[in-house]
């Protein structure tokens, strides 16, 4: 398998080269040359453990790591999860919840970032220059990246997050880490500002080369690849139905793009239900054909407070297929004007996607109704997926809603909605009273570069 950029300026990359590059040097996103179809082999994977399943799903995409090394990396990545099954499926009422929060930071990002951290370590094991990894987070990516990379030899990690716009627990999970190779950077602005800074830095090819920069965000292909695995696991845990559907709380489009890849590989997902909060740029696009930025709204599901969904470009690349000029025109229009449009009468998006959005009030009501009916407690992001999933589901086939974070990460909100519930978790309790450290900087790319350069020089 070789990799290329969505924008055509980079081709013929190996897997490790694609992972190292992160965001393509031409500003595009790295994608495989094709998506292999493995549908005929599905039944052969039904009894495999999660790590063994991950090995089978990932192998067609990895061309430069030996089978033995890849298997060791995968086994190491999932040894830190509290559930042997990694992503267990739980029935709640007449739908299922796939719990993706049994990793070290209690969020679905652990599934990919434990793997990516070990891949980075493998790639950089014999190099003289340290790898400097830059990431931006709206909530859970930062702590999961830190858990995957803290203390690793010859690797430095710089995590940007929007000051005051993550939950208090999410910030403490990042800023209480004391390993010297980790730096937390609080940016004055929104997550979209952090993401724009990241893209600007990576497009400065001289700086990227000088600092040997790598990316930890879902722009990195390895994260998408790791996330495809749990959709296959869901299918097997359901008992291999003829079809099933998934509802995915969506901000940056990475998680649901992984489901799209799994579907293209032959997994019988009938529909992908894309669930947004009030930052509903993706829902609006699939309803109207207009992809247009508006102001970012602060909500009770902060990891989804995003108006620029980076991974959407990957989907558009595959969707437009050979219509290269239309793809390039769409991307250029959005980047230059903040708006791009297609005619929905020409394209049938709804064959694959069904979409919806949920307000803060609807999320709170859904958390309360789930608890009252079943005793199950959903975090606000999971509740977005359940709220939209229930409304959009095909009642004839199983519905799997992704639980992307443990409710203990949002104690204030859950206590307000469910005052008599208990959601304590020892991982969260251990953060209390610990000292914190972070560097505050403005929404300024030169200030960011100066900080990274000065840290690396020390």
C-alpha positions in Angstrom: 0.0 0.0 0.0 1.3 3.5 -0.9 -0.1 6.8 0.2 -0.7 10.2 -1.4 -2.0 13.6 -0.7 -5.6 14.6 -1.3 -4.2 17.7 -3.2 -1.9 15.8 -5.5 1.4 17.2 -4.6 2.7 14.2 -2.7 2.6 10.6 -3.9 4.2 7.2 -3.3 4.7 7.4 0.4 5.1 4.3 2.6 3.0 3.8 5.7 5.8 5.1 8.1 6.5 8.0 5.7 2.8 8.9 5.8 2.6 8.7 9.6 5.8 10.8 9.9 4.5 13.5 7.5 1.2 13.9 9.3 -0.3 16.8 7.4 1.0 16.6 3.8 3.6 19.1 2.7 1.2 20.4 0.0 -1.4 21.2 2.7 -3.6 18.2 1.9 -4.3 15.1 4.0 -2.6 11.8 3.5 -4.8 8.9 2.1 -4.2 5.4 0.9 -4.1 5.0 -2.9 -7.1 2.7 -2.6 -9.2 1.1 0.2 -8.8 -2.6 0.1 -12.0 -4.7 0.2 -11.9 -7.6 2.8 -15.6 -8.4 3.0 -15.0 -12.1 2.0 -12.6 -12.6 4.9 -14.9 -11.2 7.6 -16.1 -14.5 8.9 -12.5 -15.6 9.4 -12.0 -12.7 11.9 -15.1 -13.3 14.1 -13.4 -15.1 17.0 -10.3 -13.0 17.2 -9.2 -10.9 20.2 -9.3 -7.2 19.7 -5.5 -6.9 19.1 -5.6 -9.8 16.7 -8.5 -8.2 14.8 -6.6 -4.9 14.7 -3.6 -6.7 13.2 -5.8 -8.2 10.4 -7.5 -5.0 9.6 -4.4 -2.9 9.6 -2.0 -5.2 7.8 -3.3 -4.4 4.2 -2.4 -0.7 4.9 1.1 -1.2 6.4 3.9 -1.9 3.9 7.1 -1.2 5.8 6.7 -2.7 9.3 7.3 -6.5 9.7 4.3 -8.6 10.8 6.1 -9.4 14.0 6.8 -5.8 14.8 3.3 -4.6 13.9 1.8 -7.3 16.1 4.0 -6.3 19.0 3.1 -2.6 18.6 -0.6 -3.4 18.5 -0.4 -5.7 21.6 1.5 -3.1 23.5 -1.0 -0.4 22.5 -4.0 -2.2 23.9 -2.4 -3.7 27.0 -3.2 -0.4 28.9 -7.0 -0.8 28.5 -9.0 -1.8 31.6 -11.3 -4.0 29.4 -9.8 -7.0 27.7 -12.3 -6.5 24.9 -11.0 -2.8 24.5 -14.4 -1.6 23.1 -17.2 -3.6 24.7 -20.7 -3.4 23.3 -23.5 -2.8 25.9 -27.2 -3.0 25.2 -29.1 0.0 26.4 -32.9 -0.1 25.8 -33.4 -1.1 22.1 -30.0 0.1 20.9 -26.4 -0.6 21.7 -23.6 1.6 23.1 -20.0 0.8 22.2 -17.9 2.0 25.1 -14.7 3.5 23.8 -13.6 5.0 27.1 -11.7 2.1 28.8 -8.2 3.5 27.9 -5.9 5.5 30.2 -7.6 8.8 29.7 -11.2 7.6 29.5 -11.9 8.7 26.0 -12.1 7.1 22.5 -9.0 9.0 21.4 -7.0 6.5 23.5 -7.8 3.7 21.0 -5.9 5.5 18.2 -3.3 7.5 20.2 -1.9 4.6 22.2 -1.2 3.0 18.8 0.1 6.2 17.2 2.4 6.9 20.2 4.0 3.4 19.8 4.3 3.9 16.0 6.1 7.2 16.5 8.5 5.4 19.0 9.1 2.7 16.5 9.8 5.1 13.6 12.1 7.3 15.6 14.0 4.6 17.5 17.3 4.9 15.7 17.2 8.6 14.6 19.6 11.2 15.9 17.2 14.1 15.8 14.3 14.3 18.3 10.8 14.1 16.8 8.7 17.1 17.8 5.0 16.3 17.7 2.5 19.1 17.5 -1.2 18.7 18.2 -4.4 20.7 18.8 -7.3 19.6 21.0 -10.8 20.5 21.7 -10.9 18.2 24.7 -9.8 14.6 24.7 -7.1 14.4 22.0 -4.6 16.3 24.1 -4.7 14.1 27.2 -4.8 10.9 25.0 -1.8 12.1 23.0 0.0 12.9 26.2 -0.8 9.4 27.6 0.5 7.9 24.4 3.8 9.9 24.2 4.8 11.0 27.7 8.2 9.9 28.7 9.1 8.4 25.3 12.7 8.7 24.4 13.7 11.3 21.7 10.1 12.6 21.3 8.7 16.0 22.4 5.0 16.7 22.5 3.4 20.2 22.2 -0.4 20.3 22.7 -2.5 23.4 22.0 -5.9 23.8 23.5 -8.3 26.8 23.6 -8.0 28.5 26.9 -11.2 28.1 29.0 -13.0 26.1 26.3 -12.3 22.5 27.5 -13.8 21.0 30.6 -11.9 21.4 33.8 -11.2 17.7 34.0 -10.0 17.6 30.4 -7.6 20.5 31.2 -6.3 18.8 34.4 -5.7 15.6 32.6 -3.3 17.5 30.3 -1.7 20.1 32.6 -1.0 17.8 35.6 1.4 15.7 33.5 5.0 16.3 34.7 7.1 14.5 32.1 9.6 16.9 30.7 8.9 16.0 27.1 5.3 17.3 27.3 4.3 21.0 26.9 0.7 22.2 27.1 0.0 25.5 25.3 -3.2 27.4 26.1 -4.2 29.5 23.1 -6.4 32.6 23.3 -9.2 31.6 21.0 -11.3 28.6 19.8 -10.3 25.1 18.8 -10.6 26.2 15.2 -7.9 28.8 15.9 -5.7 26.0 17.4 -6.3 23.9 14.3 -5.5 26.8 12.0 -2.2 27.4 13.8 -1.3 23.8 13.4 -2.0 23.8 9.7 -0.1 27.1 9.2 2.9 25.7 11.0 2.9 22.5 9.0 2.7 24.4 5.7 6.0 26.2 6.7 8.1 23.4 5.2 11.4 25.0 6.3 10.3 25.2 9.9 8.7 21.7 9.7 12.0 20.3 8.4 14.2 22.2 10.9 12.2 21.0 13.9 11.4 17.5 12.6 7.7 18.0 13.2 5.1 15.3 13.4 1.3 15.5 13.8 -0.8 13.8 16.4 -4.2 15.1 15.4 -6.7 13.1 13.3 -5.0 14.6 10.2 -2.5 11.7 10.9 -3.6 8.7 8.9 -2.6 6.2 11.6 -5.3 7.5 13.9 -8.0 6.9 11.3 -6.7 3.5 10.6 -6.7 2.5 14.3 -10.3 3.7 14.6 -11.6 1.6 11.8 -11.0 -1.5 13.9 -13.7 -1.0 16.5 -16.4 -0.8 13.9 -15.4 -4.4 12.9 -15.4 -5.3 16.5 -19.0 -4.0 16.9 -20.1 -6.1 14.0 -18.7 -9.3 15.6 -20.1 -8.4 19.0 -23.6 -8.0 17.4 -23.3 -11.5 16.0 -22.6 -10.6 12.4 -26.0 -9.3 11.3 -26.8 -8.8 7.7 -26.6 -5.0 8.2 -26.2 -2.6 11.1 -26.0 1.2 11.6 -23.8 3.4 13.6 -24.4 6.8 15.2 -21.2 8.8 15.7 -21.0 12.1 17.7 -19.0 14.2 15.2 -16.8 17.2 15.4 -13.7 16.9 13.2 -15.1 14.0 11.0 -12.3 11.6 11.9 -14.3 9.1 13.8 -17.1 8.8 11.3 -14.6 8.9 8.4 -13.1 5.8 10.0 -16.5 4.2 9.8 -16.8 5.2 6.1 -13.4 3.4 5.5 -14.6 0.3 7.3 -17.8 0.4 5.2 -15.7 0.7 2.0 -13.7 -2.3 3.2 -16.8 -4.4 3.1 -18.2 -4.0 6.6 -22.0 -4.2 6.2 -22.9 -0.8 7.7 -26.2 0.3 6.1 -26.0 3.9 7.2 -23.6 6.3 9.0 -25.6 8.5 11.3 -23.6 11.8 11.7 -24.6 13.5 14.9 -23.5 17.1 15.7 -24.2 19.5 18.5 -25.2 23.1 17.8 -22.0 23.5 15.8 -23.7 21.8 13.0 -21.7 22.7 9.9 -21.6 19.1 8.8 -25.3 18.5 9.3 -26.1 21.6 7.4 -23.9 20.5 4.5 -25.6 17.1 4.2 -29.0 18.8 4.3 -28.3 21.8 2.0 -25.1 21.2 0.1 -23.6 24.4 1.6 -20.5 24.0 3.7 -20.2 27.3 5.5 -18.4 28.4 8.6 -20.3 30.3 11.3 -19.2 31.4 14.8 -18.2 28.6 17.1 -20.7 28.1 19.9 -19.7 27.0 23.3 -21.8 24.0 24.3 -22.0 21.3 27.0 -20.2 18.9 24.5 -17.1 20.9 24.1 -15.0 18.4 22.1 -17.5 18.9 19.3 -17.3 22.7 19.3 -15.8 22.8 15.8 -16.6 24.6 12.6 -13.8 23.3 10.4 -13.8 19.5 10.2 -10.3 18.7 8.9 -11.1 15.0 8.0 -14.0 16.0 5.8 -11.4 16.7 3.0 -10.5 13.0 3.0 -14.2 12.0 2.5 -14.6 14.6 -0.3 -11.5 13.3 -2.0 -13.0 9.8 -2.2 -16.5 11.2 -2.9 -15.5 13.3 -5.9 -13.3 10.4 -7.2 -12.1 11.3 -10.7 -13.8 14.8 -10.6 -10.5 16.4 -9.6 -11.4 19.9 -10.7 -14.6 19.9 -8.7 -12.8 18.7 -5.6 -10.1 21.3 -5.9 -12.6 24.1 -6.5 -14.6 23.1 -3.4 -11.6 23.0 -1.1 -10.2 26.3 -2.5 -13.5 28.0 -2.1 -13.9 27.0 1.5 -10.3 27.9 2.4 -10.5 31.3 0.8 -14.1 32.4 1.6 -15.2 30.1 4.4 -17.9 28.7 2.2 -18.3 26.1 -0.5 -21.4 24.5 -2.1 -22.5 21.6 -4.3 -25.8 20.7 -5.9 -27.4 17.9 -3.9 -29.5 17.0 -6.8 -26.4 15.8 -8.6 -25.0 13.7 -5.7 -26.8 11.2 -3.4 -25.1 11.7 0.0 -28.0 10.2 1.8 -27.3 6.8 0.4 -24.5 6.6 3.0 -25.1 9.4 5.5 -28.1 10.4 7.7 -27.5 13.5 9.8 -28.9 15.5 12.7 -28.0 17.9 15.4 -28.8 18.2 19.1 -29.1 21.3 21.4 -27.8 21.5 24.9 -31.3 21.1 26.2 -31.9 18.0 24.1 -28.7 16.5 25.3 -29.6 17.1 28.9 -33.0 15.6 28.4 -31.6 12.6 26.7 -29.0 11.9 29.5 -31.9 12.2 32.0 -34.3 9.9 30.1 -31.6 7.2 29.5 -30.8 7.2 33.2 -34.4 7.1 34.3 -35.2 4.3 31.9 -32.1 2.1 32.2 -29.8 3.4 34.9 -27.1 4.0 32.2 -25.2 7.3 32.4 -24.0 8.8 29.1 -21.5 11.7 28.8 -22.8 14.7 26.8 -21.0 13.7 23.6 -22.3 10.2 23.7 -25.8 11.6 24.4 -25.5 13.6 21.1 -25.0 10.4 19.2 -27.8 8.6 21.0 -30.2 11.6 20.6 -29.7 11.8 16.8 -29.3 8.1 16.4 -32.7 7.3 17.9 -34.4 9.9 15.7 -32.6 8.8 12.5 -32.3 5.0 13.0 -33.8 2.3 10.8 -35.7 0.3 13.4 -35.3 -2.9 11.4 -31.6 -3.3 12.0 -29.3 -2.9 15.0 -28.2 0.6 16.0 -24.7 1.1 17.6 -24.1 4.5 19.3 -20.5 5.3 20.1 -19.7 6.3 23.7 -16.8 8.5 23.2 -16.0 9.5 26.8 -16.6 8.4 30.4 -19.2 10.6 32.1 -16.8 11.1 35.0 -15.0 13.6 32.8 -18.0 15.9 33.0 -18.9 15.9 36.7 -20.5 19.3 37.0 -22.9 18.8 34.1 -23.8 15.2 35.1 -24.4 16.2 38.7 -26.6 19.1 37.5 -28.7 16.8 35.3 -28.6 13.7 37.6 -28.1 15.0 41.1 -28.6 11.6 42.7 -26.1 9.7 40.5 -22.5 8.7 41.2 -19.9 8.9 38.4 -16.6 8.9 40.3 -13.7 7.2 38.6 -10.3 6.6 40.2 -8.4 8.0 37.2 -10.2 11.3 37.7 -10.0 11.3 41.5 -6.2 10.9 41.2 -6.0 14.3 39.6 -7.3 16.2 42.6 -4.7 18.4 44.3 -2.0 17.9 41.7 0.0 20.9 40.5 -0.6 22.1 37.0 1.6 23.7 34.3 0.8 25.3 31.0 2.1 28.1 28.7 -0.4 30.8 27.6 0.2 32.4 24.3 -1.9 34.5 21.9 -3.4 33.3 18.6 -0.2 34.0 16.8 1.8 31.6 14.7 5.1 33.4 15.2 4.7 33.2 19.0 3.9 29.5 18.7 7.0 28.8 16.6 9.2 30.8 18.9 8.0 28.8 21.9 8.6 25.4 20.2 12.0 26.5 18.9 13.2 27.8 22.3 12.0 24.6 24.1 13.8 22.3 21.6 17.0 24.5 21.8 17.2 24.2 25.6 
